[in-house]
Amino acid sequence: MSKTIAFLSAAFMCVLPAPTASLGAQDAHPDFTGVYYPINPFGNVGRGAASAPPPPADARGAVPPPRPVLVLDGREGRPDNAPKLTPDYLARWEVIRKSRMAGSDEYDPNVRCVPAGMPNMMSMTYGMEVQQTNDRITIYGELNDVYRRIYLDGRKPSAQVLDDPTFAGYSTGHWEGDTLVVDTVAIREDALFDTFSPHSDRFTVRERIRFASPGVLEDQITDMDPKALVEPFHSVRTYRKAAPPNDQLREFSCAEGLSSVK
């Protein structure tokens, strides 16, 4: 009996290092926790675009102040590097363009005090705070108090979630080495992307998020929509991590305190 116990104990000790090593590998994922400000709030858009080189921080680690929100009304037409819309959705964009040119706020989320929606909210013009745990990442953006959750525990969106789209959508992620791959579905159709391009109920977003260099977070974004887009649309956004005391976001309050979302 004693020999049997000794043999089982030795076998148990031999298998212990395997799960221990596995746990160590899980812990090796980068920690994105922190406050970040955009290096280029409007990203580098276009097929195969590369991220812009980050501007240097000052001696205290402060970043340059964020640029003001870009206001476009379509007076110059549709840029060549804009998403390629199908004819039906290009016609819808023309309706939006004429509305903006007329001075209406019907299709302007900033004026209406509502979130920009995915993936526009990742411009994070006024900065964002990332909180990371083992099972989820929460991102809070100062502009219009937007927030999103990225679930890392393997869950899938339920039918109830898919039937109730939101501005941020429903995001699930997994790690590929040091890169977080995120898929977002259930995004509201009235949450325009790429400033003000329309999309359908089949619109989805895939992100590849990583540290491009120490303290510089990169988000490679691919928008997909078989009904609204001729081809997937790619963009890249980069953010610099803020050092104390500049790592504090403020509460954002719309001056009118109004929302026209129904």
N, C-alpha and C positions, 0 to 999 in steps of 0.2 A: 504493500500500500504506500509506504513512504517513497519508494522509487517512482510510483505512478504520480504522486503529488509533486515530486521534484521535477519530473518530466513535463507535467502540465504547467508548472510555474515557469520553467525555462522557455516553453513555447509561448506563454503569455507575454513574457518579457521581450521575446523576439518580434512580436507583432506590434508592440507599443509604439516604436519609432515611426511607423507608417502614418497613423492618424496625426501624430504630433507634427510630422513634416507637412501633412496636408493643411493643418491649421496654420502653420507658418506661412505656407504659400498664399492662403487666403488673406492673411494679414499684410502681405506684400503689396496689395493694391494701393495706389496713391490715394492720399487723403486730400480732397478738394475743399475741405472746410476753410472758410475765410470770406472776406469781403473783397469784391473785385469791381474794377471800373473798366469800361470798354476802351480799347485802344482805338478802334474805329467803330463808332456806334452803328454805322449803316452797313458794315461788313464789306467784303470783297465778293461781288456777285459775278455770276457767269460760269460757263462750263469750264471746269478744270482750274478755277481761280485759286491762287495761292494766298496765304495770309500775309498781311502787311507787316513789315518789321516794326516792332514796338518802339515807341519813343522812350528815351531814357528817363528814369525817375530822378528827382532831385536828391540832395544829400540826406534828407530825412526819409526818403522812400515814398514821398508823395507823388501822385500821378497828375498829369495835366488835367485841368477841369474838363468835364464832359462837354461835347459840342451841343448846341441847341438842337431840339427836335427838327428834323428835316420836314419841311412842309412842301408837298408837291400837289399840284392840281391838274396836271396833264396838259398844260397849255402848249408844251413843246412836243406833244405826242408821246408815243411809247418808245422808250430807249431800246437800242438793239440788244443790250445785255439783260433785258427783262425776261421773265419766264415766257416761254412760247405757248400761248393759249390756243385752244381749239376755236373754230369760228364762233360757236355758240357763246363761249365764255369771253371771247374777244368783244363780242357785241355787248355783253353784260358790262365789261370794263368800260366801254364807250359811254354807257349810261352813267356809271360812276364818275367818269371823267367830266361829263357835262354837268353833273350835279355839283362837283367840287368847283368847277370853273364859275358856276353861278353863285358861289358863296354859301352853299348849303352845307350843314354839318351832318347830314344824314349818314354819310359814309366816312366820317372822321372820328375815330374812337377817342382821340385825345380831347377834342372839344366836347364829346359826349361823356367824358369821365368814365370810360370803360376800358378794360384791359385790351391791349393790342391783339392778343391771341397768339397762338403758336403758328409759325416760329418767330413772328415779329417781336414778341416780348423778349426774345433773347438778344435783341439789340441792347437792352438794359441801359438805356441812355443815362440814367442817374445812378447806376451802380446796382449791384446785387449781392446778397449774402447767401452762401452755400453752407448747409448743415448736413453732415454725412454720418450715417450709422451703418451697421452691417446690412440692414434690410431695406434701407431707403435713403434717398437723397432729397432734401427739401431746398428749393431755391426761392428766395424772396427778392422781388425787384421793387425798388423804391418808387418808380414812376407808376402812378395809379395803383400802388399797393398790390402788384401782381404776385402770385405765387404758384408754384407747381411742385408736384411730388413725383419722383422717379422710384418705382418699386424694384428692388433687387432680389426679392425672395422667390422668384419664379412664378408668381401669380399671373393670371391672365384676366383681361377685361371680361366682365360678365355681360350678359344680354342687357341687363338694366343699365350698365355703364354705357354700352354702345347706343342704347336708345335715348340717352340723356347727354348729348355732347356739351362740352364746356369750352371756354376760351383757351384754357391751358391744355385741354384734351386729357387723355389717360396715358401715362408714360410708364413703360417697363424697360428695364435695362439689364445687361449682363457684361461681364468683363472679358475682354480679349487682350490678355497681357496687361499693359498699363493703360489701355484705352477702354473707356466706358461706351458701349454701344447702346443707344436708346431708341426705342420705337414708340411713337406717339400716334394714337388713334382717337376717334370720337371728338373731333375738333368742330366747333360751331361753324356753320357755313357762312355766317355773317362776320366771322373773324378773318378779315382780309389779310393776305400775306404779301410780302415784297411791296411794302407801302400800301398799295390798294389793288392787288390782283384778286379776282374772285376765284373760288374753288367749289368743288362739289362735296357731297356727303361721303365720298370715297377718298378724300384727301388724307394722306398720312405723311409723317415726317420721321426721318431717320437721322440720328446724330452720332458722331464719333467724337467724344470729348477726351482730351488728354492735356498733359502739360507739354507744351511745345518747347519750353525752356524753363528754368527755375522761376517760379512765380508768375509765369505767363500761361494762362489757360486758353486752349484753342477748341472751338466748337465747329466741326465740319458738318454742314446741314444739307440734307438732300430731301427736297419736297417731291412727292409723287401723287399723281391723280390721273387715273386712266380716262376720266371724263373731261377734265378741264385742261390738262397739260399735254402738249404734243410729245414732250420728253421730260424726264426728271430735271429738276432745277437745283443747282448746287450753289451754295454760298459758304463763306467762312467768316466766323467772328472770333475775335481775340480779346482777352481781358487781362489786366495786370492786377495781381494781388496787392491790396493796400496794407501798409504797415501802421501800427499805432502811432499817433492818435487818429489817423485818417480812416480807420476801419469801422466807422459808425455811420449807419444809414439813418435818415430822418423820416418821420412820418410824412407821407404825401397826402395833401388835401386839395381836392379840386376847388377852385375859388367859388364856383356856383353851387357846389355840392349837389349837382344834378346828375341823373342818369336816365337815359331814354330807352334803356333796354326793357323789353316786355317779355 
